[in-house]
Amino acid sequence: MGGGLIVKVTLGPAGPDADVSPGLTLLEAWPGRAGLDPVCGGKGRCGGCRVRILGGDVSGADEDEIEVLARLGSRPEHRLACRVRVLGDVRALADPPGGAGRTPDHRGPVPVSTPAAPSVAAAGRLGLAVDLGTTKLAGYLADLDTGTLLETDAIPNPQRRFGADVISRLGYALTSPRHYRQVREAAALGVTELADRLCRKAGRSRGAIREMTVAGNPAMHHLLLGLDVTTLARAPFQPATVEPITVPAREIGLPIPALVYFLPCVAGFVGGDHVAALLATGAGTLRGGALIVDIGTNAEITLARDGTLTTCSCASGPAFEGAQISRGMRAVAGAVDKVWLEGGRLRFRVIGGGAPAGICGAGLLDLVAALLATGTIDRSGRLRAGAEGVGLLLTQADIRELQLAKAAVRVGIEALLRETGTAVEEIERVYLAGSFGTNLDPEKAVAIGLFPPLSPDRFVAVGNAAGQGALSTLTSPEKRAEAVCLARKVRHLDLTSRPGYQEHFLGALGF
């Protein structure tokens, strides 16, 4: 089909529509990609872009797609949008397994109280705090008049179609003004969708949102604001600004009658989300030695010691969130999230019960730790030929992905310890932020070398600290001022410029 022929892709029985050229995958052609969440980056492995073909002309399924669909217990009409090529007009409906992710956790202090019956809260002005993550957007909807937290929710970041990591997205955005606009609009679309979901759950109107705060890494922050990302995308990775910014929502593509406050950033890969996490954990007032660790696609680590804050960022990659893993998925229903040895046999837990559909980052960490203990994996990371675990094929490539991710984090921690002259024994607390940090087993994390040898009782899971920090700045000028002070107080350590970085990284790869 050549000659500039255009066909129509329809999302759901009644639209919206997109006019596209034949030959694109359905994932590429999908209008706005609403409802789809391919954590594997569209490689046909995770099932996050499963759709139902309602009618039309598409390519057939190959053996790999059939195998993935069978593993997910799919129906005959199911296909993977990343493997289906559009040949003519098509009508399809998103039907991915699992949900958008767990609701953000609320451990630690927050400035509002949770009502017993949020759906019947009285009408009033609303505030929205957003943790603008690379992988996921988490939102907190509050009543500004009563100071009551109404709802929380999380959705996949629609920008993931442009790359799993920030460098990929920045690279795509810089190839043309049109591509930049696409990435920026995807972020605005995601925030708007999140706002709508929260308001529907609370029985309120989006038009009542008057204040917003956004905490994001510098790439997410710059792209939503429409700032120049040229210097952020290449060494030495300098942001256009690190200052806090307040802007009307409509000026950044959000159909919301609110003023949006963006928390300040620190450096190229340490942004307002980590500042928010420091705010939520009280890092500026911690005494003794403590680590604040937020592990995602990018990991931010701060060493707090007697009022001094030193921070670094590590390109940990998406393995901890289930991406780039052969049977990887996020921590949603159907994912194995715990694995342990019992009587010499592997046991596991599936979120929501039932048969496992895949394994999330915390489950993968547990599985590797268990296989290390049995000698199925050696200290170099080599997997014994033919070995399998918990009915999920664990490949040698999966182990290598985990090794790269854990080495990046461990090197960051060791660099902070060396730079500040801090001994491991002086670390009294390790605050684990984010979904992965909340779910991981500290003992297993130490066993694979993700963390230095510390006893499990020194680890404290604090949930979505970035979201909590963003929420605290929603109505408090004092908290906003504290965020600025923290951002200016932190000393940033650029790991890649440190002598011996490569040697340290290679040394941290083994178990």
N, C-alpha and C positions, 0 to 999 in steps of 0.2 A: 504494500500500500504506500505509494509515494505521491508525488505531485501536491504536497501540502494539504493532504486530506486531514480533516479534523473530526474527532468523534467526541461523544459526550459521556462523562462519568457522573453518575448520580449517587449521592450519599443518602441511603435510606429510601423508602418508598416514595417520598415527596421532596427530594432534594436536600441540600443545595447541589447545584450542578457545577461541573468544570469542563471546559472545552480543551481537549488535549490532542496531541499527535499520537497516532497508533504506534505501538512498540514500547511505550513506557510501561513500567510495572505499575500495578494498581496503587502501590504505596507512593510512588512518585507522582501519580496523577490525583491522589485522594484530595478532595477539597478541604484544606485546613488540617488534614490528618486527624480530625476529631475522633476520639475514642480509641485511637491506635497507639501502642506503646512498644515498639520493637527495641528492647534493651540490647539486642545483639547487633544493632546498627543496620538492620535490614539484610542480614546474612542467612536468613531462613532457619535459624536454630532455636529461637526462644518461644515462638508462637504468639508474641505480643501484638502481631498485626493480623491475627486471624479474622477473616471476614466470611460472611455468607453471600454467595453470588445469587442474586434474585432474578437475574436474567441478563442476556447479552452475549457477546462474542469475546472469549478470552482463551489464552493458551492452556494446554493441558498440564497436569501435575506430573512432575518427574518422581523418581524413587525416593530422593531425599525429602521432598515435600510430603509425600505420602507417609514416610516413616515418622516425621515430626507430628503430623496430624493424628496418626494412629496413637502415638505416645500421649497426646492430649485428650484422647477419647472423643475425637471430632466426628461430626456427621458428614454424610456424603457431600452436602452442599458447601461445606467449609473449605476455604483455601487460605493460603498465606499471601497477603497483599504484596509482599516483597518478591514473590516468585511468579505471580500472575501477570502476564503481559496483556495489555488492552489491545484487542484486534478490531473491535467495533464498539458501538454504544453499549454501555454496561450500567446495570443497577446493582448496587451492593450495600451491605449493612455491616458495620463494625461489630465483631463478636469475639473480642480477645478473651482468653481465659484469665481468671483472677480479676482484681480490681486495680485501682490507681495507686494503691499503697496503703500502709497503715496510717491512721490518723496520728498527727504529731503528738509526741509524748509531752507531759507537763510536769516533769519532776523538777524540783527546785522552786524558788520563790518567783511568783509572778504578781503584778500589781493589781490584779482583778480577781474576783471570785467566780466560781462556776455555779450557775443557778441549778435548782433541782429540775425545773421544767423550762428549758430555753425556748421551746417552741411557742410559749405563750407570753413571752416578755412584752412589756408595754412598748408602744412605738416611741421612737426618739432618734436623735442623731447617731449615726453609726461611724465606727472607726475600723479600718482594716490594716492589719500588719501582715506583711508578706516576707517570707524567707525565699528569696529568688535563687534557688539552687540550680546547679548545672543539670542535674538529673530530674529533680522534682521541685515543684512549687508548693510551699506549705502556707496556709493562710489562717489567720485568727480574726474573727469578727467580734467586735465589742460594741456595747451600747455606751456612747460617750457621756450620756446624761446620768446614768446610774453606775458607771464603772464596772459593768458586768460583762464577763466573757460569754458570748452567746453560742458560738460554734467554732469548730476547727475542721479543716479538711486538707487534703493534699491531692495534687494531680501531677502527671508526668509533664515535664517541660517540653512544649511543642517544638522547641529549637533542636531537639535531638535528631531530627531528620537531616540536619546540617553537620552532624558529627557528634560523637559521644563525649568529646572533651572540648575545652575552651579554645585550644589552639586550632583545632579543626574548624570550629565555627568562626573564629576570627579570620582564618585564612579564606574561608568561603566568602565572608562578608567583604573582604578587601579585593575580591576579584572584579567587582563591578558595583556601581551605585544600586543597581537593581537587586543584586544579591544582598547587599547591606540592608536594603529596605525589607527584603523577605525575612531576614533573621530578626530584625527589629520588630516587624509586625507580628512574628510568631510569639515573641515575648509578650507583647501587648495583648495578643489573643489569649494567651495562657492566663495572664493576670485577670483579664475580664471574665474568662470562664470560671476561674476560681472564685471571683467575687460573686458571680451568679449562683454558683453551687452553694456557697455559704449563706447567701440571702434566702435562697429557696428553703434550705434546711431550717433557717430561723424564722421563716414566714415573714420576711421583711423585703423591702425594695432596695435595689442597687442605688436608686436615686437618693437614698437617705445617707449614703456614705459621704462624710464631710472631711475626714482626715485619713491619711494613709501614711504608713512608714514602710520602707523597703530596705531590706538588708540582703546584699548580694556580693559575690566576688566581683573584682573590677571588670571582668569581661561582661558578665551579665548586667552589671550596673551601667557600663558605658553604652552597651548596645541598646538597652531600653531607653536611655536618655538621648541616644543619637549622637554621642560624642565621638571624636576622632579616635580610632583604635589602632592607627598605624604604628605608633611607638609601643603599644601594648602587645602587639603580635610578634615582635622580634626583640632580640637581646639589645639592651639590658632590660627590656620589658617594663617600660615606664608608663604609668597611667597618665591620661591627659590632666586629671586633677584627683586629689585625694580629699578635697574639702567636702563637707556636707552640702547637699543641694536641696532646695525646695522649689517645686514647680507645679503649676496646675496640671491635673491629671489629663485633661483633654489635649494639652500640648505634647504629650508623649503617647498619644493614640489610645488613651483609656477613656471610654464613654462614661465617666464617673465625675460628679460635681464635687471633687475633693482637691485639696492641696496634698501633694505627695512629698514626704521628707525622705531623702536618701541618706542613710548613715554614712559617715566618712570612711574612707579606705585607708590602708596603711602603705601598701606597695603593690608592685605588679600583680602578684597572685595572693595577696592578703587583703581582703576587702571588708565591706561593712558587715558581712555575715559573721566573720570572725570577731570583729569589734563587738558585735551584738552578743556573741557567745562569751567574750571576756566580761561584758557588762552583766550578763545573767549569772555568771559564776563568781562575781565579786573579785575578779583576778587582781585588781589594783590594790586590794586590801589584804590579800593572802599573805600570811607569814610562814616562814619555813620554806620548803621547796615543793612546788606543785607543777604538774603538767596539765595543760588544757589541750585536748586532742580532738579534733573534728575530722573524721576520716570520711571522704567521699571520693568522687572522681579526682578531686584535688584535695590533699590533706593539709590542714593548717595546724601548726603545733606551737604553743607558747609555753615557755618555762617562766614561771613566776617564782621569784625568790626574794623575800623580804622587801616587797614593794617595787622591785625591778622586773620589767617584762622584756623578754627576748623572744622573737618569733621567727618562724620560717615556714615555707610552703614546700610541699613535695608532690610531684606528679605521680600519684599512686595509681591512676588509671581506674577503669570501671570494674575491675574484677571483684572488688569488695561489694559491689552492688549487683553482682550476678551477670554482668555483661562480659562478652568475649570468653565466656565459659561454655563448653559444648552443651551442657544441660542446665545452664545458668538461668536464673530468673530473679526478680525482686522478691522481697519478703512479703508475699501475698499468699492467699489460699492456694494450697497445693505444693508450696515450696517446703523442702526439708530445711529446717532451721536449727536443728540440734542433732548431733551424732555422738555416740559414746560407745565404749567397750563394756560389755557385761558378760562375764563368764567366758571371755576370749572371743565373743561374737560381737559384731557390729549391731547396734540398735540405733533407731532414729525416730524423730518426731516430725510430723507434717503439720504445717499451719492449717487449721480447720479440719484436720483428720483426713482419712481416706488414703487412696494411693498417691504416691508422690508424682508430681508433674515435672519437677526440676529441683534445683538446689540453689538457695540464696547464699550471699557472701558469708554470713555467720556459719551456715551449715557446711559450706566448703572448707572453712577454716577448721571446724571440728573434725571433718572427715579426714583431712590431711594429717591433723594431729594424731588421730586414732591409727591411721595407716603407718605413720612414723613409729608409733609405739609398738606395732606388731612387726615392724621390719619390712612391710610391704613397700614402703618408700624409704630409700636410704637418705643419709644426711646431705647428699649432693642434690637430692630431689628426683632421683631416678626411680621410676615406677617399675615394679616387677612385671614382666610380660604377662598379659592376660588378666591382670588383677582388676577387679571391679568392686565397687562399694555401694551398699544400700540400694542395689538395683539400678543405680545411675552410672552410666559409663563415665569414668574419670580418666581423661586422657593425659598423656604426658604434657601436651600443650597447656592443659588446664593448670597443672602444677607449676609450669614455668610462668604462667600469667600471675598466679598467686605469689610466686617467689619475687617477681619484679615489683609487685605492689607492696609486699611486706618489707622488702629491702629499702624501698624509697622512704617509707615511714621510719624504719629503724635508723637509717642514716641521718634523717632529720633530727631525731631524738638525741642520737650520740653527738651530733654537731653542736646542739644546744648545750649539752652537758659539758663538752670540752670548752666551748667558748666562755661559759660562765664559771668554769672551775668547780662544777657541781658533781659530787659523787652520786652513784646510783642510790646508795643508802640514804642520802639526804632527801630523796623524793618521798614526801609523806603522803601525797595524794596524786592520783591520776584521774582527772575528770574526763570521762568519755562522752562526747557530744555526738548528736546525729543518730540516724536510724541504725547504722551498722554498729556504732559504738554502744548503743543501748542493747543490742541483741547478742553481741559477742560474749564468749566465755573467756574472762581474763586469764584463767589458768591455761587454756588451750592457746591463747594468743602469745603467752610467754613461751609455751612449749615449741612453737614454730619459729620463735625469734622475732615476732612483730614488736614486742616490747622487751626491755631489759629484764633481768631476773628480779621481779618484785612479787611479794606475796599478794594473793587475790584480794585480801581485805584492804589493800591500798587503792583499789580501783572503785570509782563511783560513777555510775551511769546517770547523766543529767538530762537525757532526752534531747529534744530539739532546742538547744540553748540559743541558737541563732534566732529562732522564732520567738523564744521567750524574751530575748533582749530587744528585738524589734517591737514586741508588744509593749514592753515597759516604756519605750520612747513615744508611744502613740499619743499620750496626753500629758507627758511630763517634760517641761522645759529643762528641769534639773537633770533628768536622765539623758536628754540630748546633749547637754553641756558635758556630762560625765563621759559620754561616748566620744566626744571630740577630744577631751583630755586623755582618754585611754589611747586613742589613735595616734596622738602626738607623742605620747609617753613611750610607746612600744619601740624597741630597737629591732630593726629587720635584718635578718641574716640571709644573705644570698648564697645558697648552698653551692650552686654550680660554679661560683667564682672562688670557692674555698680550695686551698691547696690539698691535693690528695682525694678530692671528692670521688673520682672514678674508682680509685683503689678501694675506698671505704664501701662504695656501692657494691662492687664485685665481691668484697669480703662478706657482705650481708646477705648475699643471695642464698647461701646454703642454710640448711636447717640445723 
